[in-house]
Amino acid sequence: METEVLIIGGGVLGAVVARELSRYKVDVILVEKEADFGWGSTKTNMCIVCQGGDTLEFRPEYHRSKLVWTSMPLMEPLCQEIDVPFKRVGELALIRNNEELSKFQKLKARAEKLGMNGHQFIDQDTLRQMEPHVTRKAIGALFDPNIAVVDPVRLTIALIENAIQNGVDVKRETEVIEIDRGVNQFEVQTSRGTIQCRYIVNAAGTSVDKIARFVDADDFVLYPIRGYVGILDKNLGDLVKHEIHMRPDEIGQMNILTPSVHGNLFFGTTMQPAMRGDYSTTRKIAQIGLKNLQKIVPDLSEKDLINAFAGFLMFRNWEVGWHECVVQPSRKVPRFINICIGYPGVSAAPATGREVIELLQREGLKLESNPKFNPTRKAPPVFNQLSEEKQRELISKDMRYGHVVCRCETVTEGEIVAAIQRGATTLDGIKFRTRAGMGRCQGGFCTPRVVKILSRELGVNEGKITKKGWNSHLLLYKSKELIEAQT
């Protein structure tokens, strides 16, 4: 295979670069080692689109800050173009004492100096009206109306789909094994063959430094930081309406509670250096998270937690703060561009995509506008969000929309089939596209039904269906066959 630009990584950053490149007449291939898109650092995200006005690590001299601030006004129009849920929820930074009030007054002044307007202090009575369930220890809050939430994985999938519409070649389950550097091109060995290219955009998430080392382009140092996120029952979705956070009592922890675009509440805590690849969650971490969460909303308990996950962010330098990112050509290897934002990568994505285009041009890539570029992508219908009239209309066209497969999230067979037709081949591929399996029972009822639909639509045996690609098979054998083999 030959191409002009190879993008390594199908997370939100690789996806947004692919979509930006599809605006031009240029050959582009994107490779992703997983069976679907956004399954690395992108999905281990709290869904928040923020501008960083609440933290000391965001300053004008930091490249990361500029990318985040430039991206803020771009995110909502982008989501509208590619039909992705976007919800502006606003942020409440709780204030418990005069010391915290003084710190937030300085932060507000600095934010206004940087042009981030809209912050305002609210008193305890106003806070109680806005959020009746928050702790009564809060004497007020700093309100930022600009904060929003998105679905990072659906955003990534939508960007990929739009890039494919406009000519980008995308290959899943394609892992980069080795890269040989020639005079004018790279020869990239993958698990599915060799790709020759002139330019590489390395957006490999937690593996970005590993990929760069293949050609000695790792002229940066990254530190893996693991964070924990808990998911609360959807029945509690109306408990808070804003993203709420409180200054942590201990270093390395965070107290954040936020709505999602789908109705669940997410809470985050405990960000610490850890061994890369250790995605385990423990009861101890969950208890720390719940303890911190109850400082925000005291009435929440362990029974409200339906799932949790851990994920890694790659920071440029943990010791001196989260203040910098990697969005730059290698200083040693021409035409090789590394991308790694750390926190908040999703928030910085739109501006990062545009900047990578500029970097590629500086590295020598000639770009001519694609007159056939179509910026819009239409999402498939979400049955439980339609009016009864629209639901009946949909069922009349396709009876499968009248068959509910996932009762917790009211996901229909028609939606699952549509997801398969758009590229889902695994149980997790269905889950992240339709939410089947994301409810209270976490797939306890719908998993066998989804497996049957995948098997039927893909034309493969049920035993070939996987949870997330590669060797993650769900079914090893039929019980009758095992009994027969034993007898």
NULUM-968418 format. One record per atom (N, C-alpha, C): residue in three letters; x, y, z negated. Coordinates in steps of 0.05 Angstrom, whole numbers, plus 5000, padded with zeros to 4 digits. Layout:
// residues N
ALAXYZ
...
//
This chain:
// residues 487
MET501749765000
MET500050005000
MET501750255000
GLU500850455014
GLU502350705015
GLU500450935009
THR501351134995
THR499751374990
THR501651604985
GLU500551844985
GLU502152074980
GLU502452134950
VAL500152114936
VAL500052164907
VAL498951924893
LEU500451824873
LEU499451604856
LEU498851714828
ILE496451674819
ILE495751754791
ILE495651494775
ILE497251494753
ILE497251264735
ILE495651324710
GLY493451194707
GLY491651234684
GLY488951334692
GLY486851194683
GLY484151274689
GLY482651374665
GLY484051524647
GLY482651664626
GLY481651924636
VAL480852104618
VAL479652354626
VAL481652534641
LEU484152524634
LEU486152694647
LEU486752594675
GLY487252324678
GLY487652214705
GLY485252254722
ALA482852234711
ALA480352264726
ALA480052544736
VAL480552744719
VAL480153024727
VAL482253104748
VAL484652994746
VAL486653054767
VAL485752924794
ALA484752684793
ALA483752554817
ALA481552714830
ARG479752804814
ARG477552964825
ARG478453234836
GLU480353364823
GLU481453614834
GLU482953564860
LEU484453344862
LEU485953284887
LEU484053214909
SER481653114903
SER479753044924
SER478653294938
ARG479253524928
ARG478453774942
ARG480153824966
TYR482353664969
TYR484353714991
TYR484653465008
LYS485653515032
LYS486353295050
LYS488953175042
VAL488852985024
VAL491352855015
VAL490652565007
ASP492352375013
ASP491952105006
ASP492552064976
VAL490651964961
VAL490951924932
VAL490051644924
ILE491651514908
ILE490851264895
ILE490951304865
LEU488951214850
LEU488951214821
LEU488950924812
VAL490750854794
VAL490750584783
VAL490250594753
GLU488650404744
GLU487850384715
GLU488250094707
LYS489650054685
LYS490349774677
LYS487949634664
GLU485949784654
GLU483549664642
GLU481549604664
ALA479349464655
ALA477249394674
ALA475349624680
ASP475649844665
ASP473950074670
ASP475350324661
PHE474050544663
PHE475350804659
PHE474650934632
GLY476651074621
GLY476251214595
GLY476351034571
TRP477650794573
TRP477650604551
TRP480050644532
GLY481850814538
GLY484150854521
GLY483651074501
SER485451274501
SER485151504483
SER482551654487
THR481451644511
THR479051804518
THR476651714501
LYS476251444498
LYS473851354483
LYS474251374453
THR476751404444
THR477151434415
THR477151734409
ASN474951854414
ASN474752144413
ASN472152214398
MET472152434384
MET469752514369
MET467752674386
CYS468152684412
CYS466252804430
CYS466153114429
ILE467753234413
ILE467553524408
ILE469053684429
VAL467853884441
VAL469154074459
VAL469654324442
CYS472154374434
CYS472754584416
CYS474754784428
GLN475055014415
GLN476955204425
GLN479255254406
GLY479255114383
GLY481555124366
GLY481755374349
GLY479655534347
GLY479755774331
GLY479855734301
ASP479355484293
ASP479255424264
ASP481755314253
THR483855284268
THR486255154258
THR488755324265
LEU490655314248
LEU493055474251
LEU494855374273
GLU494455124283
GLU496155014303
GLU495555124331
PHE493455284335
PHE492855394361
PHE493855684362
ARG495855734378
ARG497055994380
ARG497556064410
PRO497656314417
PRO498056394445
PRO500556284458
GLU502656244442
GLU505256154453
GLU505255854459
TYR503155714451
TYR503055424455
TYR501655364482
HIS502855194498
HIS501655124524
HIS498954984520
ARG498854814500
ARG496354674495
ARG494054864489
SER494555074474
SER492555264467
SER491455394492
LYS493155474511
LYS492355604535
LYS490555424552
LEU491255164553
LEU489654974568
LEU486854944556
VAL486754924530
VAL484154904516
VAL482455144520
TRP483655384517
TRP482055634519
TRP481155674548
THR482855604567
THR482055634595
THR479755444602
SER479855204590
SER477854994596
SER475155054584
MET474955194562
MET472455234548
MET470155324567
PRO470555544582
PRO468355634600
PRO467955454624
LEU469855274630
LEU469655104653
LEU468154844648
MET467954754623
MET466854494617
MET463854474623
GLU462254664615
GLU459354634620
GLU458754644650
PRO459854824666
PRO459354804695
PRO460254544707
LEU462554434698
LEU463454184708
LEU461453964702
CYS460453954677
CYS458553754670
CYS455953774686
GLN455154014692
GLN452754054708
GLN453253954737
GLU455554004748
GLU456153914775
GLU456053604777
ILE457153464757
ILE457353174760
ILE455253034742
ASP453253184732
ASP450953074719
ASP451652914694
VAL453053044676
VAL453952924650
VAL452753074627
PRO451752934607
PRO450553084584
PRO452553264570
PHE451653514565
PHE453253714551
PHE451353854532
LYS452053874507
LYS450353994487
LYS451854184469
ARG451054434469
ARG452354634452
ARG451154624424
VAL452654544404
VAL451654494377
VAL452554714358
GLY454754844363
GLY455855034344
GLY457254894321
GLU458955044308
GLU460554934286
GLU460255094261
LEU460054944239
LEU459955064212
LEU462354974196
ALA464055154189
ALA466355094172
ALA465555174144
LEU465154974127
LEU464055024100
LEU466055164082
ILE465155344065
ILE466755494047
ILE465855434018
ARG467755344001
ARG466955253974
ARG467955453953
ASN469855623959
ASN470855803938
ASN472156053952
ASN473056233936
ASN474156483946
ASN476756443961
GLU478256243952
GLU480856183966
GLU480356093995
GLU478355923999
GLU477655834026
GLU476456064041
LEU474856234029
LEU473756464042
LEU475956644053
SER478056694037
SER480256854046
SER481656744070
LYS482056474070
LYS483356344093
LYS481656364118
PHE479056334115
PHE477356344139
PHE477056634149
GLN477356824131
GLN477257104140
GLN479657164158
LYS481957054151
LYS484357084167
LYS484056944194
LEU482856704193
LEU482456554218
LEU480556694236
LYS478456814225
LYS476456964241
LYS477757204254
ALA479457344239
ALA480757584250
ALA482657504273
ARG484157274269
ARG485957184289
ARG484457094314
ALA482256954310
ALA480656864333
ALA479657104350
GLU478757304336
GLU477757544350
GLU479957684365
LYS482257694353
LYS484557814366
LYS485357674391
LEU484857404391
LEU485457244415
LEU483257244436
GLY481057394429
GLY478857404448
GLY476757194444
MET476857034423
MET474856834417
MET472756964399
ASN470657074412
ASN468657224397
ASN466357044390
GLY464657144373
GLY462257004365
GLY462256894337
HIS464656874325
HIS464756774297
HIS463356964278
GLN461956844259
GLN460657014239
GLN460356864213
PHE460557014191
PHE460256894165
PHE457256884158
ILE456456654146
ILE453656634137
ILE453656574107
ASP451656674093
ASP451556624064
ASP450256354058
GLN450156294032
GLN449156034023
GLN446155994031
ASP444556194029
ASP441756174036
ASP441356114066
THR442956254083
THR442756214112
THR443755934119
LEU445955854106
LEU447055584110
LEU444955374103
ARG443555414081
ARG441455224072
ARG439255204093
GLN438555434105
GLN436455434125
GLN437455284150
MET439955324158
MET440955194182
MET441454904177
GLU442454824154
GLU443154544148
GLU442254484119
PRO439754404115
PRO438754354088
PRO440154134073
HIS441453944086
HIS442553714073
HIS445553734065
VAL446853954072
VAL449653984065
VAL449954024035
THR452353984026
THR453054003997
THR452354283986
ARG451254273962
ARG450654533949
ARG453054663937
LYS455354533939
LYS457854663930
LYS458854873950
ALA457754863974
ALA458555063994
ALA457255323988
ILE458855533987
ILE457755803981
ILE457155964007
GLY457855844030
GLY457455964055
GLY458855814077
ALA459155934100
ALA460555794122
ALA461356004143
LEU463355924159
LEU464156084183
LEU462855934207
PHE461156084221
PHE459655964243
PHE460856044270
ASP461355834287
ASP462355874314
ASP460255754333
PRO458855924348
PRO456655824365
PRO457655684391
ASN460255704396
ASN461255604422
ASN461855304423
ILE462055174401
ILE462854894400
ILE460654724412
ALA461454514428
ALA459554344442
ALA460454054439
VAL458753874449
VAL459453584449
VAL458853474477
VAL460453274485
VAL460053124510
VAL460352834504
ASP459852664524
ASP460552384522
ASP463152344539
PRO465452304525
PRO467952304540
PRO468152084561
VAL467051844555
VAL467351624574
VAL465551674598
ARG463051764593
ARG461351824616
ARG462452054633
LEU463652254620
LEU464952464634
LEU467152354653
THR468752174642
THR470952044657
THR469851884681
ILE467851724676
ILE466651564697
ILE465451744719
ALA464151954711
ALA462952144730
ALA465152274747
LEU467352354735
LEU469552474750
LEU470752274770
ILE471052024762
ILE472051814779
ILE470051764803
GLU467551744797
GLU465551704818
GLU465551924838
ASN465752174828
ASN465852404847
ASN468452404863
ALA470652324851
ALA473152304866
ALA473052094888
ILE471751864881
ILE471451654901
ILE469651754924
GLN467451894917
GLN465752014938
GLN467352174958
ASN469452304947
ASN470952494964
ASN473552374974
GLY473852104973
GLY476051974987
GLY478351864971
VAL478251884944
VAL480451774928
VAL480051474926
ASP482251324928
ASP482251034926
ASP482850964897
VAL481150804885
VAL481450744856
VAL481650444853
LYS483550354836
LYS484050074831
LYS484150014801
ARG482249844793
ARG482149774764
ARG483649514759
GLU484149454734
GLU485649214726
GLU488249204742
THR489549434744
THR492049454760
THR494149584741
GLU495749424729
GLU497749524710
GLU500449574723
VAL501649804717
VAL504249864728
VAL506349704712
ILE507949554726
ILE509949374714
ILE512749494716
GLU513349624738
GLU515949734743
GLU515849954764
ILE517650144763
ILE517750354784
ILE520650374793
ASP521050354819
ASP523750404831
ASP523750674844
ARG525850824839
ARG526051094849
ARG527851094874
GLY526751174897
GLY528351204920
GLY529051504925
VAL530151564949
VAL530951834955
VAL528452014959
ASN526551914974
ASN524252074981
ASN521651954972
GLN521751724959
GLN519251604950
GLN519751424926
PHE517551344913
PHE517551154891
PHE516350894901
GLU517350674891
GLU516150414897
GLU515150304870
VAL512550284868
VAL511250214842
VAL510249934843
GLN511349764826
GLN510449484824
GLN508149474804
THR505949364813
THR503549334796
THR502749044794
SER500848984777
SER499848704774
SER498248624798
ARG497748804817
ARG496248734841
ARG497648824866
GLY500248834865
GLY501748904889
GLY503449154886
THR504849224908
THR506649444908
THR505349694921
ILE505849924909
ILE504850174921
ILE507250364925
GLN507450464949
GLN509550664955
GLN508250934956
CYS509551134943
CYS508451404942
CYS510651604940
ARG509951854946
ARG511952074944
ARG511652214917
TYR509352224906
TYR508852374881
TYR507452194861
ILE508252224835
ILE506952074814
ILE505852264793
VAL503352234785
VAL502152374763
VAL501752164741
ASN503352184720
ASN503351994698
ASN501452084676
ALA498951974677
ALA496952034657
ALA496151784642
ALA498151634633
ALA497751364623
ALA497051364593
GLY496251584581
GLY495251584554
GLY497451504534
THR496851294518
THR498751204498
THR501251074510
SER501151024536
SER503450904550
SER504951104567
VAL504351364564
VAL505551564582
VAL508651564580
ASP509751534556
ASP512651534553
ASP513851274564
LYS512351044560
LYS513350794571
LYS513550804602
ILE511450914615
ILE511550944644
ILE513751124653
ALA514151344639
ALA516251534646
ALA519051404643
ARG519351224624
ARG522051094620
ARG522850924644
PHE520950834660
PHE521650664683
PHE523550804702
VAL523451074703
VAL525151224721
VAL526751434706
ASP527051394680
ASP528551594663
ASP527351874665
ALA524651884666
ALA523352144666
ALA522152214639
ASP522952074618
ASP521852114592
ASP523452324577
ASP523552574587
ASP524952784575
ASP523152934554
PHE521952774537
PHE520252874516
PHE519952654495
VAL519052724471
VAL518652524450
VAL515852544440
LEU514452314439
LEU511652314429
LEU511452144404
TYR509552214387
TYR509052064362
TYR506151964362
PRO505751704359
PRO503051604358
PRO501651654331
ILE499351784332
ILE497851844308
ILE495151704309
ARG494551544289
ARG492051394289
ARG489951534273
GLY487551544284
GLY485251664270
GLY482951474268
TYR481251514249
TYR478851344244
TYR476351504249
VAL474451384263
VAL471851504268
VAL469651314261
GLY467751404245
GLY465451234238
GLY462951334253
ILE461151144259
ILE458651204273
ILE456351144255
LEU454551334252
LEU452151294234
LEU449751224250
ASP447851094237
ASP445351004249
ASP443951234263
LYS442851174286
LYS441451384302
LYS439051494287
ASN437951344268
ASN435651444252
ASN436451694236
LEU439051734232
LEU439951974217
LEU440752204236
GLY440052184261
GLY440952374281
GLY440052664275
ASP437752694261
ASP436752964255
ASP437753074228
LEU439552914215
LEU440553004189
LEU442053264190
VAL443753294211
VAL445053554215
VAL444853624244
LYS444953874250
LYS444653974278
LYS447254084289
HIS449154144271
HIS451654274279
HIS453954094274
GLU456254144287
GLU458754024279
GLU459554164253
ILE460054004232
ILE460654114206
ILE463354004197
HIS464954184187
HIS467454084175
HIS468154234150
MET469854104134
MET470754214108
MET473754174106
ARG475054374096
ARG477954344093
ARG478654104076
PRO480453924086
PRO481053674071
PRO482553734045
ASP482053564025
ASP483453594000
ASP486253464001
GLU486653284020
GLU489253154022
GLU490353184050
ILE492953204053
ILE494353224079
ILE493952954094
GLY493452974120
GLY493152734136
GLY490252634137
GLN488452784125
GLN485652714127
GLN484052944139
MET481652884149
MET479853094159
MET477053024151
ASN475453224146
ASN472653194139
ASN470953314160
ILE470053154179
ILE468453254202
ILE466053084205
LEU463753204209
LEU461253074216
LEU460053214240
THR459353064260
THR458353204285
THR456153044298
PRO454253174310
PRO452253034327
PRO453652944353
SER452452764367
SER453352684393
SER451052744413
VAL451652724438
VAL449552784459
VAL447452564459
HIS448052334446
HIS446152114447
HIS444552074421
GLY445052244401
GLY443452234377
GLY444752124353
ASN446951974356
ASN448451874333
ASN450052104320
LEU450752074295
LEU452652244282
LEU455352104280
PHE457452254285
PHE460152144283
PHE461552294259
PHE463252144245
PHE464852274225
PHE467752174227
GLY469652354222
GLY472452284226
GLY474052334201
THR476152174197
THR477852204174
THR480552064179
THR482452114163
THR484951974161
THR486551964188
MET488152164192
MET489952164216
MET492852144206
GLN494051914212
GLN496651854201
GLN498451714222
PRO501051754220
PRO502851594238
PRO502351294233
ALA502451144255
ALA501950854252
ALA503350714276
MET503450444274
MET504650284295
MET502750304320
ARG503850374342
ARG502350404367
ARG501050134374
GLY498450144380
GLY497049894388
GLY495549774365
ASP495849874341
ASP494349764318
ASP491749914315
TYR489549794327
TYR486949924327
TYR485149824305
SER486349694285
SER484749574264
SER483449784247
THR481049714236
THR479749884216
THR479449704191
THR479549824168
THR479349674143
THR477249794125
ARG476349644107
ARG474449734087
ARG475549974072
LYS478149974066
LYS479350184051
LYS479150454066
ILE479850444092
ILE479650684109
ILE476750774110
ALA474850584114
ALA472050664115
ALA471150794089
GLN472050694066
GLN471350814041
GLN472451094037
ILE474951144047
ILE476051414047
ILE474351594064
GLY473651494088
GLY471951654106
GLY469251724094
LEU467951524082
LEU465351574070
LEU465551764046
LYS467651744030
LYS468051924008
LYS468352214017
ASN469852244038
ASN470152514050
ASN467552614062
LEU466152424075
LEU463652504088
LEU461552594067
GLN461552464044
GLN459552534023
GLN460152804011
LYS462652904015
LYS463153174006
LYS461653384023
ILE460953294048
ILE459453474066
ILE456453424062
VAL455653174064
VAL452853094060
VAL452652884039
PRO452052954014
PRO452252753992
PRO450352513994
ASP448152544009
ASP446152324009
ASP446952084027
LEU449052104042
LEU449751884060
LEU451151664045
SER450751414054
SER451951184040
SER453050984060
GLU454250774050
GLU455550574067
GLU453550434085
LYS451050404076
LYS449050264093
LYS448350414118
ASP449050674119
ASP448450834143
ASP450550804165
LEU452750674159
LEU454850634178
LEU454250384195
ILE454150414222
ILE453550184239
ILE455950084254
ASN458050254257
ASN460450164270
ASN462650374265
ALA465050294272
ALA467350474268
ALA469550394288
PHE471350574294
PHE473550504312
PHE475950674304
ALA478250574312
ALA480750724308
ALA481950774336
GLY483350994338
GLY484651064364
GLY487151214359
PHE488751234380
PHE491351374378
PHE491351624395
LEU492451834384
LEU493152074399
LEU496252084399
MET497252174422
MET500152204425
MET500852504422
PHE502252564400
PHE502952844395
PHE505952894402
ARG506453134411
ARG509153204419
ARG511053204395
ASN510253294373
ASN511953294349
ASN510353314324
TRP509853094311
TRP508253084287
TRP509453244264
GLU512053244262
GLU513353374239
GLU512753674237
VAL512753804260
VAL512354094260
VAL509554174268
GLY507753984271
GLY504954054277
GLY504053944304
TRP501453984309
TRP500253874333
TRP500354074356
HIS502254244355
HIS502054494370
HIS502754474400
GLU503854254409
GLU504754254437
GLU503954004452
CYS503954024478
CYS503053794495
CYS505153754516
VAL504753554533
VAL506453494556
VAL504853524581
VAL505153734596
VAL503953764622
VAL506053904639
GLN507853734650
GLN510253854663
GLN511553654682
PRO512853744702
PRO514553564719
PRO516953484703
SER517953244708
SER520353154695
SER522653344704
ARG524353404684
ARG526653574690
ARG528853414705
LYS528653144703
LYS530752984715
LYS529852834741
VAL527252804744
VAL526252644767
VAL524252814783
PRO525052904807
PRO523153064823
PRO520652914830
ARG518453064833
ARG515852964842
ARG514552764822
PHE515452774797
PHE514352604776
PHE513252784754
ILE510552784750
ILE509252964731
ILE508052804708
ASN508752874684
ASN507752744660
ASN505452914648
ILE503352784639
ILE501052914626
ILE500352774600
CYS500452924578
CYS499452824552
CYS498653064535
ILE496153084527
ILE495253314512
ILE495253254482
GLY494553014474
GLY494152964445
GLY491353064438
TYR491253224417
TYR488653344409
TYR488553634419
PRO486353724431
PRO483953574439
PRO484053534469
GLY484753294478
GLY485153244506
GLY482753284524
VAL480353194514
VAL477953234529
VAL477353534533
SER477653684512
SER477153974514
SER478954114534
ALA481354014537
ALA483354144555
ALA483254034583
ALA481553834589
ALA481653694614
ALA481253874639
PRO479154044640
PRO478654194665
PRO481054364673
ALA482254514655
ALA484454684662
ALA486954514668
THR487254284655
THR489554114660
THR489454014689
GLY487053934698
GLY486853844726
GLY487754054746
ARG486954304741
ARG487754524759
ARG490754574757
GLU491854564733
GLU494654614730
GLU496354404744
VAL495554154743
VAL497053944756
VAL497153984786
ILE494954084797
ILE494954154826
ILE497154354832
GLU497354564816
GLU499454764819
GLU502254644817
LEU502554464797
LEU505254344793
LEU505954164817
LEU504054024828
LEU504653854852
LEU505454034875
GLN504154264879
GLN504954444900
GLN507754554896
ARG508454614871
ARG511154714866
ARG513254494871
GLU512354244868
GLU514154024873
GLU514353954903
GLY512854094919
GLY513054064948
GLY510653944962
LEU508553874948
LEU506153754961
LEU504653974976
LYS504153925002
LYS502654105019
LYS499654035018
LEU498054225011
LEU495254175007
LEU493554335026
GLU491654205040
GLU489754335057
GLU486954275047
SER485254475046
SER482554435035
SER481054215050
ASN479554055035
ASN477853855047
ASN475053975053
PRO474354025078
PRO471854145084
PRO469453975077
LYS469853715073
LYS467653535066
LYS467353495036
PHE468953635020
PHE468853594991
PHE466053664981
ASN464953474965
ASN462353514953
ASN462753504923
PRO462253734909
PRO462853744880
PRO460653614863
THR458453534875
THR456253434858
THR456153124859
ARG455353024836
ARG454952734833
ARG452452694816
LYS450652524824
LYS448152484810
LYS448252234793
ALA447552264767
ALA447552034749
ALA445051874754
PRO445151614748
PRO442751444750
PRO440751524728
PRO438251464731
PRO436251544711
PRO436651414684
VAL436051564663
VAL436151454636
VAL433251424627
PHE432251174626
PHE429451114623
PHE428251244598
ASN429551224575
ASN428351324551
ASN428251634549
GLN429451764568
GLN429452064568
GLN427352164588
LEU425951994602
LEU424052074622
LEU421252104610
SER419652274621
SER416852294613
SER415352034620
GLU413051984608
GLU411551744614
GLU410851734644
GLU410151964655
GLU409451974684
GLU411851884701
LYS414251984694
LYS416651914709
LYS417351624705
GLN416951524681
GLN417451244675
GLN415751054692
ARG413151124693
ARG411250964709
ARG412050974739
GLU412851214748
GLU413651244776
GLU416151074782
LEU418051064763
LEU420450904767
LEU419750604768
ILE418050514749
ILE417250234748
ILE415750154774
SER414150334784
SER412750264809
SER414650224832
LYS416950344832
LYS418950314853
LYS420650064848
ASP421150004822
ASP422949784815
ASP421949674788
MET420649434789
MET419449324765
MET421549264743
ARG424049254750
ARG426149194730
ARG426349414709
TYR425449664716
TYR425449884697
TYR423249844676
GLY421449654680
GLY419349594660
GLY420149384641
HIS422549274644
HIS423549054627
HIS425749174608
VAL425049204582
VAL426949314563
VAL428849084554
VAL431349124558
VAL433348924550
VAL434548984523
CYS435349234518
CYS436449324493
CYS434249484478
ARG433149354457
ARG430949484442
ARG431849724426
CYS434249704414
CYS435249924397
CYS435450194413
GLU436450174437
GLU436950414453
GLU434950444476
THR433050264478
THR431050254500
THR432350274527
VAL434150084532
VAL435550064557
VAL434149844574
THR433549904599
THR432049714615
THR433949554634
GLU432749344645
GLU434249184664
GLU434949344689
GLY433149524697
GLY433749694720
GLY436149864716
GLU436549974692
GLU438950134686
GLU441449964686
ILE441249724676
ILE443649544676
ILE444449464704
VAL442449404721
VAL443049334749
VAL444249574763
ALA443249814758
ALA444350064770
ALA447250104761
ALA447850044736
ALA450650074726
ALA452449874740
ILE451449624745
ILE453049424759
ILE453549514788
GLN451549624800
GLN451849714828
GLN453849944830
ARG454150094808
ARG456050324808
ARG458750244797
GLY459249984791
GLY461949904785
GLY462349754759
ALA460349724742
ALA460649584716
ALA460849284722
THR462849154711
THR463248864714
THR463548724688
THR463448864665
THR463948744639
THR461748834620
LEU461748704597
LEU459748784576
LEU460249064566
ASP462749144562
ASP463349414554
ASP462849614576
GLY463249534601
GLY462549704623
GLY459649784623
ILE457949584617
ILE455049634614
ILE454549814590
LYS455849754568
LYS455349894543
LYS455950194546
PHE458250264557
PHE458950544559
PHE457450694580
ARG456250554599
ARG454650684620
ARG451750714612
THR450650514597
THR447850514591
THR447150534561
ARG449050474544
ARG448750464515
ARG447450194506
ALA447050004523
ALA446149744515
ALA448149614496
GLY447349564471
GLY449249454451
GLY450349664432
MET449549914435
MET450550124417
MET448650194394
GLY446450054392
GLY444550114371
GLY445149984345
ARG443149974327
ARG443449884300
ARG444549594300
CYS443449424318
CYS444249134317
CYS446949084331
GLN448049294344
GLN450649274358
GLN450749034377
GLY448649004393
GLY448648804413
GLY447748524404
GLY446848504379
GLY446048244369
GLY443748114385
PHE441948274395
PHE439648174410
PHE440148184440
CYS441348394450
CYS441448434479
CYS443848304493
THR445948234479
THR448348134492
THR447747894510
PRO446347684501
PRO445847454519
PRO444347544544
ARG442447724541
ARG440947814565
ARG442747974584
VAL444448144574
VAL446248294591
VAL448148104605
VAL449147904591
VAL450947704604
VAL449547564627
LYS447047494623
LYS445547364645
LYS445247544669
ILE444647804664
ILE444247994686
ILE446948034701
LEU449048064686
LEU451748094698
LEU452347844716
SER451847614705
SER452447364719
SER450847354745
ARG448247424743
ARG446547414767
ARG447347614788
GLU447847864780
GLU448348074799
GLU451148054811
LEU453047954796
LEU455847924806
LEU456247664820
GLY454347474817
GLY454547214831
GLY456747044819
VAL457047054793
VAL459146884780
VAL457846734757
ASN459246524748
ASN458346364726
ASN458446534700
GLU456546494682
GLU456446644657
GLU459146624641
GLY460446404644
GLY463046364630
GLY465146544640
LYS464846664664
LYS466746854675
LYS466447134666
ILE464147194653
ILE463547464644
ILE465347524620
THR466547764620
THR468347844598
THR467248084583
LYS468348124559
LYS467548364544
LYS468848614556
LYS471448594562
LYS472848834572
LYS474948764592
GLY474448554608
GLY476348484629
GLY478548304619
TRP480548254637
TRP482748074632
TRP481747814621
ASN482647734597
ASN481847464586
ASN479947484563
SER478347694562
SER476547734539
SER473847594545
HIS473947334551
HIS471547184558
HIS469747154533
LEU467147184538
LEU465147164516
LEU464346874511
LEU464146714531
LEU463246444529
LEU465446254538
LEU466146064521
LEU468345884527
LEU467345624539
TYR464945534531
TYR463845284542
TYR460945274533
LYS459445094546
LYS456645044538
LYS456744834515
SER455044874495
SER455144694472
SER454544404480
LYS452744364500
LYS452144094509
LYS454643964521
GLU456244114536
GLU458644004547
GLU460643924526
LEU460744084504
LEU462644024482
LEU461743764468
ILE459143734464
ILE458143494451
ILE458743244468
GLU458243274494
GLU458743044512
GLU461742974512
ALA463443174511
ALA466343114512
ALA467142974486
GLN465843034464
GLN466642914438
GLN465642624436
THR463442564451
THR462342294450
THR463642124472
//
